[in-house]
Amino acid sequence: MKPRIIIGFIPLLDAASLLIAADKGFAAREGIDLELVREVSWSNIRDRLAIGHYDAAHLLAPMAIAATLGLSHVRTPLIAAMNLAANGNAITVSPTLHARLQEKATGDLADPAVSARALREIIRDGERRGAEPLTFGMTFPFSTHNYQLRYWMAEGGVDPDRDLRLVVVPPSYMVENIAKEQLDGFCVGAPWNAVAADAGVGVILHPGRAIVHPAPEKTLALRAVFAERDPQLVQALIRACLAAAEFVKAPENRAEVAALLARPDRVGVEAEILHRTLDGRLSANTQSEIPDYLIFGDRLSGRPDPAQAAWLYAQMRRWGQAAPSQEQAAQARRAFNPGCFDAATGAVAPPPSPITAFAGPDFDSDKVEEYVSAFATR
């Protein structure tokens, strides 16, 4: 009998490697009976992973660190065994807010620095009029979505904790909320930005890679006790996901991949939107592709690296989610453990590309506190 692994996932395009590993037989070829459970919210996945309902999860990369450190929840040591995806997010705003940003922009609105300053002017106008603050949605406090929104806003002189409201909304609910004017904007992963744009209720302002690139986004997270109990099984799962990622990335397979992911028990969005997003096109009205809009983890980019964990921990430090602690910083780095990945691939990949942002100080993973202290807004 094949060993069974139960994995929770959120209906997002960056879960494709896991979904295709199950649906195209890559997991079975590695001797794994892979059971995937579609979830609605990240908190559900976190809780069910913590108590052992799930063996592993398609998880926000910062959540693996937060759970390991016990930040705002019961401490559950996790291992980020593989980077399932980098990038893939976008900042989308309502048509009304987009029109106001265009009015206030002094330069090209495609420049995040220009749009962030325009946002500051809109907020200042609202304060003078006594208007309700703007409301932006993000998927979870410990998420790259949250950090990308905050980074963008702060560089324009906006304090995201004082000047507006940031609220948690599950990914699949973003479109409905902006359509009902309960959100003025949001940051979410594919395909929900494209869904909002196609429905005419949102305008894609910036792909996430325009804010931070490459942004550690989703990880294959496992409870440390599970990984330690059966490392060979974990390695087999990693190999299945790597094979699936290669299948997903091949242009000749995109129509099939999109059709499989369109199923209601998978992502549940029209195949045409999924196909287009796999091509890096977020709008039906353009043939232009965004380079590296969504990067699926392969034998190079799939390797988890402690420097990536250090960058995520630095964002937690900047926004007050974690206290200064050398021990916590070391634990965060250990959560991104490449041991199983290296054993699965039989090789050690070179260091990942440095994480850079559109503005602000360069990041040095050995100088987290110096990096954090360099920001005026934190």
N, C-alpha and C positions, 0 to 999 in steps of 0.2 A: 504494500500500500504506500502511495506517495505521501510524504509529509505535507500537511495542510498549513498554509500561512494565511491568516485573515488580516486584511489591510483596509483601513478606512480612507476614503478620498473625498475631496470636494469637486463638484462638476466644473472643472477648469481645463483649459487646453494643456496646461503644463503637467497634468496628470497622465498625458498620453502614453508615456513610456510604460507605466504600470498597466494601463488599460489594454494597450496593444500586447504587452507581455502575456496577459491572460487570454485575450481574444484571438491572437494569431499563434498561440501554442508555444511561445518562447519559454514560458515558465514550465510548461509540461515537459519540454525537451530537457530541461535541467532537473527533472524529477520532482517538480513542485506542483501540488494541488493549490492553486492560488484563488482565494475567495476575496472578492472586492465588494465593499459595502459603501454605497453612496450616502454621504452625509450632507447636512445643510450648513452647519456652522463649525468654525474652528474649535470653539469651546467643547462641542460634542466630541470631536475627534480627540482633543487633548484629554478629556476626562475618561473616555473609553480606552485609550491607550494606557493611561496611568493605572487603571484598575485591572488591566489584562484582558479586556474584551477584544482588543486588537493586539496582534503581535507586532505590527508595524503600521506606519501611516505615511501618506502623502501630506507633508506638514510644512507650514511656513518655517523657513530657516531660522528666524529669530525665536520661534516658539521652542525649538529644540534646546536652545540655550536657556531660555527663561524657565522651562520645566526642570532642566538640570540644576539650575541655581535656586529653584524654589521661589521665583519672583511672582508674587500675587496669587500663588496657588500652591498646593501640596508639592513638595519636591519629588520629582520623578527623574532619576538619572537616565538620560537618553543618549544615543549615539547617532549622529548624522552620518550614515554609512555611505551615502552617495548624493551628489547634487543632481536632482532630477531636472532642474531647470534654473537658468538665470534670465534676468530681464522678464519681459512679457507683460508688464503693467502699462497703464497709461492714465493720465489725468484728463478727465472729461468734465465739462461744465455745461450748464443749461444754456440753451440758445440766448436767453435773456442776459445771463452773466457774460457770455461770450461777446455779445454786442456792446455791453458796457466796458469790457476790457479793451475792445477795439477803439472805443472812444477815448479812453484814457492812455492808451499805449503811445509812448514816444520812441518809436522804432519798430522793428519787426516783431510781431507778436509771437512768432515761432521761437524767439529767443527767450528762454526761461527767465533771464534777468529782467527783460522788458515786461513780460506778463506778470511777474511777481511784483514789480513796482506799480504796475497798473492796478493790481489787486489791492495794494496798500492804499492807493488813492480812493478806490471805491469804498474801502472800509472807513477811511477818514471822512468821506462824504456822508456815509451812513451814521457815523457817530455824531456829526454835527446836526443831523436831522432827527436823531433819536430813534433811528430805524432798528429793527431786529437784526442781530448779527447774522452773517452768512453761515450756512451749515454745509460742511463737507463730510462725506462718508469715507470710511476706510474699513478694512475687513477685520482688523484686530489690533489692539495696542502694540503687541509684539509682532509687527509685520513690516516688511519693506515698504508696503503701501503707506503706512503711517509715517515712516521715516522719510520717504520721498516727498510726500506732501509737506511735511514740516521743513525739510531742507529747502525746498523751493520757496515756500512762504517766507521763511526767515531771511533768506538772501535778499528779499525785496523789502525788508523792514517790517514784516508782519510777525507778531508774536502769536503763534498758533494756540497758546493756552490762555491768551487774554483777548485777542481781537476777533475771534470767531469761534464757532463750535465745531469740534471734530467728534463724530459719533460712529459707533461700530454698527455696520450693516453687513449681513452675509452677502457674499458675492452675487448670488443669483437674485437678490432682492434690490440690487442697486438701480436697475433700470426702472422698476416699478416706482421706487421712491423718488427718482428725479422726474419721472413723468407726472407724479402727483404734486410736484413742487415742494416736496418735503426735504429735498436736497438741492443745493445750488451747484454742487459738483462732487466728484468722488475720484478716488484712485482705486483701481481694481485690475485684476488680471484678465487675460483673454479667455473667452471671447466677448465679455460683457460690455466693453467699450464700443466694440463694433456693433453689437446689438442695439445699444442706445443710439448710436449714430444712424443706423439704418432705420430706426423707428422715428427719427426726427426729434427725439427728446433730449439729445446730448450732442455736443460738439467736442471732438477729441482735440485737446489743447496741446498736450505733449506726450509722446511715448516716454515710458519710464526711463529708457536708456538716455534720454536727453537730460535727465536730472542726475542719475548715477549709473555708471557703466563699468564693468558688468556687475549687476546687482544680484547677490545671492538670494534666490527667491524660494524655491521649494526643495525640500530634502526628503530622502527616504530615511525616515527616523524609526529607530527600534529601541525598545526598552533595553537598557544595558544588560540586564540579567538574561534576556532572550539571546542577545548577540554572543554573550559569554558562554551560554549553555550549548549553542550549536553554531559555531563560526562557519562550518562548511556549508550549512544551509543558507546562511546569510550571504556567503560568497556566491552560491548558486543563484540566489535572488538577484544579486547585483549583475551577474552575467546575463540573466534573462532580461533585465531592464536595459542593459547596454545594447543587446541585440535588438530589442524593440526600438530603442532610440535611433539606431541606424536605419531601421525600416521606416520610422516616422520621418526622418530627415530626407530620405530619397525622394526627389520630385516626382518620380514615376509612381510612387505609392500614395501620394497625397489625397487623391480622390477616394481611394479605398479607406484610408485612415479617417478622412472626414466623415464618410458614410458610417463607419463603425462608431465613431465618437458621437454622432448625431442621435444615436439611440437614446430613448428616454431613461434607461438605466445607466447611461454613461454621462455625457455632458448635456445632451438633450437640447441642442441648438441646431438650426438649419445647417445642413452639410455645406451649402455654398458659403456661408459666413465662416465656418471652420476652415474650409479649404483656402479661402482668401487670406485668413489670418495666418495660416501656416506659411503662406507665401510672403508674409510681412506686409500685407495691404489691409489697413484697417478701415478703409472707406471703399464703398462700391463705386465711387465716382473717380477713382484714380487707378492708374496702372503702376504708380511708383511704389517700390518696395522699400521698407525701412530695414537697413542692414542690421542684422543681429537683434531684431525686435524681440524674438524669443529664441533662446539658445537651449536646446535639449542636451542634457549631460551625456557626453561620450567619454572615451578613454582619456581624454585630456581635461575637458571642462567638468566631467562628472566627478573628478577626485575632490573630496572635501579637504579643505586646507585650513589650518589653524589661523592663518592671517585673515581669511574670510570671516571666521568667528570673531576675531578681534575687532574687525570693522563693525559688525553687528553689535557687539558689546559696547563699542564706543558710542553708537547711537543711543543705546539704553542709558549710558552714562550721561550723554548730552541732555537728554530729556527727562532725567530724574527718575528713571525706572530702576536704576541700580545705584547703590552707594559706591564710593571709591574703595576698592578692595583688590589688592594684588592676588589674593587667593581666588576671588571670584573671577578675575580676569584670566587666571590660569585654568580654572575649571571650564570657563567658556571656550577657551582654545581647545581643551581636551575633548569637548563635545563633538568637534569636527575631527573625528578620528579616521585617518585614511588607511588604517591597518587592514580592515576587511577588503576595502577596494583594491589595495595593492596586491593582496593575496589572490583576489578574484581575477585580476588582469595579468598577474605575473610580471608586473613591471611597475616602476615608479615614474609617474608623469612629472614633467618639469613644473616649476612653480606657476601658479595661475597669473593671469594678467592683473596688474594692480587695479584696485577699485578707485575710480576717479569720479569727480563731480563737476558740474558746469561752473562752479565757483567755490571759493573757500580754500582752506589749507590742504596741502597734500597729506595723505594718511601714511603714517609709519606704525606698523602693527606693534612695534616695541615701545612706542611712546603714546599710548592711548590718552593718558591724562593731559599731556601737552597738546595733543590734537583737540581734545574737548575744550580746554581752556582758551583756545584760539578763537572760538566763536563768540560774537557779541551777544547773540540770543541763544540761551540754553536753559 
